[in-house]
């Protein structure tokens, strides 16, 4: 949360710095241009024009400030949502740990189910024999012209007694 506040303050200062640099640039821009003594036809800004530029700059600063406030509000909202989600996750983890300790009775053993034997198929036996020979899943899939996922699934579902028999 502290990091988010620091990030918000940093973002706000960056916005202010960009606004200040923009003002300095607009004010100093005429002096950056090379002065050509032969070309004096450029009229200087009148007081009314300078005031209009100042008003535009102050409006830009107000808009930048509003934008910074809006971004800060959005970040605060997201931080609050994240904090609530983290608290909820912590509660669920604690509940799962509590249930694990309550239901962890050594006298009760889980049922051991025997996997249903896979049907013996020429595809399966070819995959098994290539796997037993040390070929990778990718090599088996290429040799048998089968999708890699299918080969992985068949090998994953292989009954342990069938391996290396």
C-alpha positions as CSV (number, residue, x, y, z in Angstrom):
1,X,0.0,0.0,0.0
2,X,2.9,2.3,0.8
3,X,4.4,1.6,-2.6
4,X,1.2,2.5,-4.3
5,X,1.0,5.8,-2.3
6,X,4.7,6.5,-3.2
7,X,3.9,5.7,-6.8
8,X,0.9,8.0,-6.7
9,X,3.0,10.9,-5.3
10,X,5.7,10.2,-7.9
11,X,3.1,10.2,-10.7
12,X,1.7,13.5,-9.4
13,X,5.1,15.1,-9.3
14,X,5.9,13.9,-12.8
15,X,2.6,15.5,-14.0
16,X,3.5,18.7,-12.3
17,X,7.1,18.6,-13.7
18,X,5.8,18.0,-17.2
19,X,3.4,20.9,-16.9
20,X,6.1,23.2,-15.6
21,X,8.4,22.2,-18.4
22,X,5.7,22.8,-20.9
23,X,5.2,26.4,-19.6
24,X,8.9,27.0,-19.6
25,X,9.2,25.8,-23.2
26,X,6.3,27.9,-24.4
27,X,7.6,31.0,-22.7
28,X,11.3,30.4,-23.8
29,X,10.6,29.1,-27.3
30,X,10.9,32.5,-29.0
31,X,14.4,33.0,-27.5
32,X,15.5,29.6,-28.8
33,X,15.0,30.5,-32.4
34,X,18.0,31.9,-34.3
35,X,17.6,35.6,-34.8
36,X,17.9,36.6,-38.4
37,X,18.8,40.3,-38.6
38,X,17.5,40.5,-42.1
39,X,14.1,39.0,-41.3
40,X,12.4,41.3,-38.8
41,X,8.9,40.8,-40.1
42,X,7.8,38.6,-37.2
43,X,5.5,40.6,-35.0
44,X,6.0,40.3,-31.3
45,X,3.2,38.9,-29.1
46,X,0.9,41.6,-27.7
47,X,-0.3,41.6,-24.1
48,X,-3.6,40.1,-25.1
49,X,-1.9,37.2,-26.8
50,X,0.4,36.6,-23.9
51,X,-2.5,36.6,-21.5
52,X,-4.4,34.1,-23.8
53,X,-1.3,31.8,-23.8
54,X,-1.1,32.1,-20.0
55,X,-4.8,31.2,-19.7
56,X,-4.3,28.2,-22.0
57,X,-1.3,27.0,-19.9
58,X,-3.2,27.4,-16.7
59,X,-6.1,25.5,-18.2
60,X,-3.6,22.8,-19.2
61,X,-2.2,22.6,-15.7
62,X,-5.7,22.3,-14.2
63,X,-6.5,19.5,-16.7
64,X,-3.2,17.7,-15.8
65,X,-4.0,18.1,-12.1
66,X,-7.5,16.7,-12.6
67,X,-6.0,13.8,-14.6
68,X,-3.5,13.1,-11.9
69,X,-6.2,13.1,-9.3
70,X,-8.3,10.7,-11.4
71,X,-5.4,8.3,-11.9
72,X,-4.6,8.5,-8.2
73,X,-8.2,7.6,-7.4
74,X,-8.2,4.7,-9.8
75,X,-5.0,3.4,-8.3
76,X,-6.4,3.7,-4.8
77,X,-9.5,1.8,-5.8
78,X,-7.5,-1.0,-7.4
79,X,-5.2,-1.2,-4.4
80,X,-8.2,-1.5,-2.1
81,X,-9.7,-4.2,-4.3
82,X,-6.4,-6.0,-4.3
83,X,-6.1,-5.8,-0.6
84,X,-9.6,-7.2,-0.1
85,X,-8.9,-10.1,-2.5
86,X,-5.7,-10.8,-0.6
87,X,-7.5,-10.9,2.7
88,X,-10.2,-13.2,1.2
89,X,-7.5,-15.5,-0.2
90,X,-5.8,-15.6,3.3
91,X,-9.1,-16.5,4.9
92,X,-9.7,-19.3,2.4
93,X,-6.1,-20.6,2.9
94,X,-6.6,-20.6,6.6
95,X,-10.0,-22.4,6.2
96,X,-8.4,-25.0,3.9
97,X,-5.6,-25.6,6.4
98,X,-8.1,-25.9,9.2
99,X,-10.2,-28.4,7.2
100,X,-7.0,-30.4,6.4
101,X,-6.1,-30.8,10.0
102,X,-9.6,-31.6,11.1
103,X,-10.1,-34.2,8.3
104,X,-6.6,-35.7,8.5
105,X,-7.5,-38.9,10.4
106,X,-4.8,-41.5,10.2
107,X,-7.3,-44.4,10.8
108,X,-9.2,-43.5,7.6
109,X,-7.3,-44.5,4.5
110,X,-8.3,-43.3,1.1
111,X,-9.8,-45.9,-1.2
112,X,-7.3,-47.3,-3.6
113,X,-8.9,-47.6,-7.0
114,X,-7.4,-49.6,-9.7
115,X,-7.3,-47.9,-13.0
116,X,-9.4,-49.5,-15.7
117,X,-7.1,-51.3,-18.2
118,X,-6.7,-49.5,-21.4
119,X,-7.9,-51.4,-24.5
120,X,-5.0,-53.2,-26.2
121,X,-4.7,-51.4,-29.5
122,X,-1.9,-51.5,-32.1
123,X,-1.5,-47.8,-31.6
124,X,-1.0,-48.2,-27.9
125,X,1.5,-51.0,-28.2
126,X,3.5,-49.1,-30.9
127,X,3.6,-46.0,-28.6
128,X,4.5,-48.1,-25.6
129,X,7.3,-49.9,-27.4
130,X,8.8,-46.7,-28.8
131,X,8.6,-45.1,-25.3
132,X,10.3,-48.2,-23.8
133,X,13.0,-47.8,-26.4
134,X,13.7,-44.4,-25.1
135,X,12.1,-42.2,-27.8
136,X,10.7,-38.8,-26.8
137,X,7.1,-38.0,-27.1
138,X,7.8,-35.7,-30.1
139,X,9.8,-38.4,-31.9
140,X,7.0,-41.0,-31.2
141,X,4.3,-38.5,-32.5
142,X,6.4,-37.9,-35.7
143,X,7.1,-41.5,-36.4
144,X,3.5,-42.7,-35.9
145,X,2.0,-39.5,-37.5
146,X,-0.1,-38.9,-34.4
147,X,-0.8,-35.7,-32.5
148,X,1.7,-35.1,-29.7
149,X,-1.1,-34.6,-27.2
150,X,-2.6,-38.0,-28.0
151,X,0.8,-39.7,-27.5
152,X,1.3,-37.8,-24.1
153,X,-2.2,-38.8,-23.0
154,X,-1.8,-42.5,-23.9
155,X,1.6,-42.6,-22.1
156,X,0.1,-40.8,-19.1
157,X,-2.8,-43.2,-18.8
158,X,-0.5,-46.2,-19.2
159,X,-1.2,-48.8,-16.5
160,X,2.0,-49.4,-14.4
161,X,1.9,-53.1,-14.9
162,X,1.9,-52.6,-18.7
163,X,5.1,-50.6,-18.5
164,X,8.2,-52.5,-19.6
165,X,6.3,-55.8,-19.9
